[in-house]
Amino acid sequence: MKKLLTIALIAASTIVFAKANDNLKGGFSGGYSGTQTTVAQALKAKDDTQVILTGYITRQIDHDEFLFKDSTGEIKIEVEDRAWNGLNISPNDKIMIQGKVDQEAFKAAEIEVYNIRKAD
């Protein structure tokens, strides 16, 4: 009986500690391997090219797809949930996105977005 009680207490405490650490998120904040790119350049770039784009999200297409534009054009972006970093973005907010070009045959290039932040 003591063994069963001990096992139950250990299991319960493990769950409590795991939940307490849920909010401990972090990561590297600094240099990024992409280069500042325009939408026009991204549309012509090779698949998996790392990019940084500055501009505006103009509209939502579906759950995770949006239209992004800068002064050179417009491109579809796919945004991972964690890329938002808790930000609420409107079409009036100038943003910087980091991601990679997704170039598939017979389709226009898209950007897979890993990180969004408000631009200065």
N, C-alpha and C positions, 0 to 999 in steps of 0.2 A: 504494500500500500504506500509506503514511504517513497519507493522508487517511482510509482505512478505520479504521486504528488510532485516530486522533484522534476520529473520530465515535463509535466504540465506547466510548472512555474518557469522553467527554462524556455519552453516554447512561447509562452505568453510574453516574457521579457524580451525575447528576440524580436517579436512582432512590434512591440512598443519602440524599441531602439531603431528598428528599420524605418518605421513611420517618422520618427524624430529626425532622421537623416534625409528624408525625402526632399526637404527644402534646401539642402546644401548643394547648390548648383554653382558651378563656376566654369572657368575656362580661360583660355589665352586671350588676352586683349592686347593687340599690337599689330605688328606688320602682317600683311596679307600678300600672298604670292601672285594675285591678279594684278592687272594693270588697268588704269583708268581708260575706259573704252566708251565709244558712242554706240547708240543703237545701230546706226548704219554699219559700223565696223563689226559689231556682234553678229549681224545678219549674214555677213560674209565669212565669219571666222570658222575655223575647223571645230569639229566635235570635241568636247571636253576642254576647250580653251577656257581658262580661268579669267573672269572679267569683273570689273567694278563699273557700275553704271550710275549716273546721277540724273534724276529726273522725277517724274510723277506717275503714280498709279492712277489711271483715268477711269477704269471701271473693272468690276468683277465679272468674270465669265462663268465660273462655277465655284465650288467650295474652295479649291486651292489654285485656281488659275485666274490671272488678271492681265489687263493690258497696261503696259508701261510705255511712257514716251519721254523723249528728250527733244532737243531742237533738230535732230537729224532723222527722226522717224519713230515708229512704234513697233513693239515686239511683245509677244505673249510670254508671260513669266509664270512659273509654277513655284509656289511658296510653301516650303515645309513649315508645319505649325511652330516649331521651335525657332524659326528664323525671325518671327515677329518681335522677339525679345520683350514682350509685354506692351509693345507700342500700339496705339490706335492711330491709324493713318487715314487721312481724307485726301481727296483729289487735289486739295490746295497745299498739301505738305510736300515740300521738296525732300526727297530721300536719296540715300545711297544704298544700292544693293550689291551684294557680293555673291557670286555663284559661278556656274559653268554653262557653256553653250551646249545645248542638246540639238544636234544636227542629224535629222533622220532623212533618208532618201525620199524624194518627192514631197517633202513638207518644208515649210518655212522654219528657220531656226527658232528655238525657244531658249529661255534661260531657266535653269534650275537654281533657285535662290536658296542660299544657306544663311544669309544674314541681312537684316535690314536695320538701318539707323537713319535718324533725321539728319539731313545735310545742313551745313551752316548757312 
